[in-house]
Amino acid sequence: MAGKYPERIRRLPVYDGRFDAYKLAAEGADVLFASYPAGTSIPPHVHDTENYGVITRGELILTKGGRTERISVGQWYHVAAFEEHAARFEVETDEVEFWFVPESSDS
């Protein structure tokens, strides 16, 4: 797996999904340390988690709600649960993603 993560993070379980990441499980959330080779494209999709991410190397090209934006190093992004989105990576990119279980509206 690419990415320049510290050895302790590289000992975390490997995420079993459509991209390379190390997964840290937490109460109500998962934290993914993800790496994407240049040229990676993730087609439009949705998921049942509310996602926040920060780019640590490279750049994310995120499309959601009919808009495309470039997310650079140090910038955060948000994707709501069940919001359709797609991602592209023109350069090698690393990010830390937080996948939160949506809060119940019954609270």
Residue frames as qw, qx, qy, qz and C-alpha x, y, z in Angstrom:
[[0.000, 0.891, 0.455, 0.000, 0.00, 0.00, 0.00],
 [0.371, 0.540, -0.044, 0.754, 1.30, 3.44, -0.88],
 [0.426, -0.849, -0.154, -0.272, 1.01, 6.30, 1.56],
 [0.412, 0.425, -0.519, 0.617, 3.57, 7.65, 3.94],
 [0.650, -0.646, -0.090, -0.390, 1.91, 6.71, 7.20],
 [0.209, -0.622, 0.688, -0.311, 3.84, 5.99, 10.41],
 [0.307, 0.154, -0.939, -0.017, 4.64, 2.35, 11.12],
 [0.200, 0.146, 0.779, -0.577, 2.07, 2.21, 13.95],
 [0.589, 0.395, 0.094, -0.699, -0.72, 3.19, 11.55],
 [0.518, 0.380, -0.673, -0.366, 0.53, 0.65, 8.99],
 [0.065, 0.070, -0.969, 0.226, -0.07, -2.05, 11.63],
 [0.534, 0.189, 0.372, -0.735, -3.80, -1.29, 11.70],
 [0.596, 0.294, 0.747, 0.033, -6.16, -3.70, 9.90],
 [0.066, -0.076, 0.545, 0.832, -6.39, -3.14, 6.15],
 [0.519, 0.367, 0.257, -0.728, -9.74, -1.77, 4.96],
 [0.360, 0.154, 0.873, 0.291, -11.55, -4.20, 2.66],
 [0.365, 0.753, 0.345, -0.425, -13.07, -1.84, 0.10],
 [0.678, 0.667, 0.236, 0.199, -12.59, -0.19, -3.28],
 [0.270, 0.845, -0.308, 0.345, -9.46, 1.73, -2.24],
 [0.686, 0.054, -0.550, 0.474, -6.37, 1.15, -0.08],
 [0.284, -0.715, 0.175, -0.615, -6.65, 2.20, 3.55],
 [0.326, -0.005, -0.821, 0.469, -5.80, 1.25, 7.11],
 [0.465, -0.579, -0.397, -0.539, -8.87, 1.13, 9.36],
 [0.117, 0.070, -0.684, 0.717, -9.15, 2.24, 12.98],
 [0.379, -0.561, -0.664, -0.316, -12.53, 1.33, 14.47],
 [0.013, 0.095, -0.463, 0.881, -14.00, 3.66, 17.09],
 [0.135, 0.481, 0.787, -0.364, -17.32, 3.88, 18.87],
 [0.339, 0.781, 0.369, -0.373, -19.81, 5.25, 16.33],
 [0.371, 0.855, -0.256, -0.256, -17.20, 5.75, 13.63],
 [0.890, 0.040, 0.197, 0.408, -14.36, 4.32, 11.58],
 [0.030, -0.881, 0.292, 0.372, -11.18, 6.25, 10.79],
 [0.883, 0.325, 0.235, 0.243, -9.51, 5.40, 7.49],
 [0.236, -0.708, 0.412, 0.524, -5.97, 6.32, 6.51],
 [0.778, 0.500, 0.379, -0.014, -6.42, 6.10, 2.76],
 [0.238, -0.507, 0.522, 0.644, -4.00, 6.21, -0.19],
 [0.698, 0.616, 0.325, -0.166, -4.90, 6.61, -3.85],
 [0.565, -0.082, 0.468, 0.675, -2.52, 6.14, -6.80],
 [0.169, 0.437, -0.222, -0.855, -2.54, 8.83, -9.49],
 [0.332, 0.069, -0.708, -0.620, -5.34, 8.15, -11.96],
 [0.003, -0.274, -0.922, 0.274, -7.71, 6.55, -9.42],
 [0.372, -0.171, -0.233, -0.882, -11.38, 7.18, -10.15],
 [0.106, 0.231, 0.892, -0.373, -14.25, 6.19, -7.86],
 [0.123, -0.377, -0.618, -0.678, -17.60, 6.26, -9.70],
 [0.420, -0.383, 0.070, -0.820, -20.75, 7.85, -8.28],
 [0.526, -0.217, -0.815, 0.115, -21.98, 6.03, -5.16],
 [0.450, -0.653, 0.092, -0.602, -23.65, 6.51, -1.79],
 [0.491, -0.009, -0.803, 0.337, -23.07, 5.04, 1.64],
 [0.505, -0.700, -0.463, -0.202, -24.85, 5.07, 4.96],
 [0.590, -0.442, -0.250, 0.628, -22.15, 6.97, 6.87],
 [0.083, 0.995, 0.048, 0.013, -21.55, 10.69, 7.25],
 [0.831, 0.059, 0.017, 0.553, -18.01, 11.32, 6.04],
 [0.056, -0.978, 0.166, 0.110, -15.48, 14.02, 6.84],
 [0.889, 0.088, 0.084, 0.442, -11.98, 13.93, 5.38],
 [0.097, -0.925, 0.237, 0.280, -8.78, 15.92, 5.26],
 [0.819, 0.521, -0.135, 0.199, -6.20, 15.65, 2.49],
 [0.623, -0.691, 0.238, 0.278, -2.66, 15.08, 3.78],
 [0.315, -0.375, 0.614, 0.619, -0.88, 14.69, 0.41],
 [0.188, 0.230, 0.785, 0.544, -2.02, 15.32, -3.14],
 [0.325, 0.122, 0.002, -0.938, -5.51, 16.43, -4.13],
 [0.297, 0.369, 0.873, -0.120, -9.08, 15.09, -4.21],
 [0.244, -0.012, -0.374, -0.895, -11.42, 16.05, -7.04],
 [0.156, 0.296, 0.859, -0.388, -14.85, 15.59, -5.46],
 [0.278, -0.179, -0.469, -0.819, -18.15, 15.72, -7.35],
 [0.055, -0.422, -0.851, 0.309, -21.44, 15.96, -5.45],
 [0.153, 0.731, 0.450, -0.489, -24.69, 17.82, -5.94],
 [0.563, 0.756, 0.279, 0.184, -23.78, 18.60, -9.55],
 [0.026, 0.958, -0.281, 0.057, -20.63, 20.51, -8.48],
 [0.892, 0.097, -0.198, 0.395, -16.98, 19.50, -8.75],
 [0.188, -0.944, 0.235, -0.139, -14.37, 20.94, -6.40],
 [0.685, 0.359, -0.507, 0.381, -10.69, 20.39, -5.78],
 [0.676, -0.732, 0.029, -0.080, -9.75, 19.61, -2.17],
 [0.497, 0.641, -0.467, 0.354, -6.06, 20.34, -1.47],
 [0.592, -0.034, -0.627, 0.505, -3.65, 19.45, 1.34],
 [0.105, -0.078, -0.500, 0.856, -4.99, 20.64, 4.68],
 [0.455, -0.079, -0.140, -0.876, -8.52, 21.17, 3.40],
 [0.319, 0.123, 0.870, -0.355, -11.50, 19.33, 4.87],
 [0.405, -0.063, -0.536, -0.739, -14.56, 18.06, 3.01],
 [0.444, 0.064, 0.703, -0.552, -17.91, 16.60, 4.05],
 [0.390, -0.050, -0.730, -0.560, -20.22, 14.08, 2.38],
 [0.599, -0.170, 0.363, -0.694, -23.60, 13.51, 4.05],
 [0.408, 0.031, 0.910, -0.072, -24.99, 10.01, 4.52],
 [0.517, 0.511, 0.686, 0.013, -26.77, 8.80, 1.35],
 [0.233, 0.852, -0.103, -0.458, -25.44, 11.77, -0.68],
 [0.872, 0.372, 0.200, 0.248, -24.32, 10.63, -4.14],
 [0.089, -0.897, 0.356, 0.245, -20.72, 11.58, -4.86],
 [0.909, 0.330, -0.017, 0.254, -17.72, 10.58, -6.98],
 [0.408, -0.813, 0.297, 0.291, -13.98, 11.08, -6.56],
 [0.800, 0.527, -0.096, 0.269, -10.91, 11.36, -8.78],
 [0.555, -0.716, 0.252, 0.340, -7.23, 11.59, -7.97],
 [0.631, 0.758, -0.151, 0.063, -4.95, 12.96, -10.69],
 [0.252, 0.629, -0.639, 0.364, -1.89, 12.73, -8.41],
 [0.555, -0.139, -0.768, 0.286, -0.91, 10.31, -5.63],
 [0.343, -0.567, 0.053, -0.747, -3.05, 11.29, -2.67],
 [0.372, -0.176, -0.824, 0.390, -3.35, 10.41, 1.00],
 [0.359, -0.498, -0.044, -0.788, -6.16, 11.41, 3.33],
 [0.014, -0.090, -0.863, 0.497, -7.64, 10.70, 6.72],
 [0.433, -0.313, -0.479, -0.697, -11.37, 9.94, 6.52],
 [0.204, 0.013, 0.744, -0.636, -13.84, 9.80, 9.40],
 [0.401, -0.227, -0.706, -0.538, -16.91, 7.68, 8.66],
 [0.235, -0.067, 0.599, -0.762, -19.54, 8.45, 11.31],
 [0.037, -0.449, -0.891, -0.055, -22.70, 6.48, 11.96],
 [0.134, -0.506, -0.233, -0.819, -25.47, 9.07, 11.38],
 [0.098, 0.000, 0.641, -0.761, -26.96, 10.45, 14.55],
 [0.025, -0.492, -0.868, -0.058, -30.50, 9.32, 15.29],
 [0.135, -0.403, -0.175, -0.888, -33.18, 11.94, 14.79],
 [0.611, -0.549, -0.545, -0.167, -35.02, 10.38, 17.75],
 [0.531, -0.128, -0.473, 0.692, -32.66, 11.99, 20.32]]
